[in-house]
Amino acid sequence: MPRIRRRRGSEGTAAAFEGEMDEDFVVTCPYCGEDIEIFVEADVIGTFIQDCEVCCNPWRVRVLHEGSERYLDVRRADGSE
């Protein structure tokens, strides 16, 4: 199940942005369950690896686009998924 959250201060579970793309997202670590804010530049596409700031386990972060909306899919990157 994807770990997707809206930008800090927003409600719901999907990050939806109109017009200019925001770069700050709050995601839930698939290991420790902590909500963590991450910065993703507007021109980033595809997948990258980032470690959790709390438990140091690796995430696979996928940046998804639908029109002017941008979403993050955060999953474990240790091969256990």
Helices and strands as residue ranges (DSSP letters): E 24-28, E 35-39, E 46-51, E 58-66, E 69-76
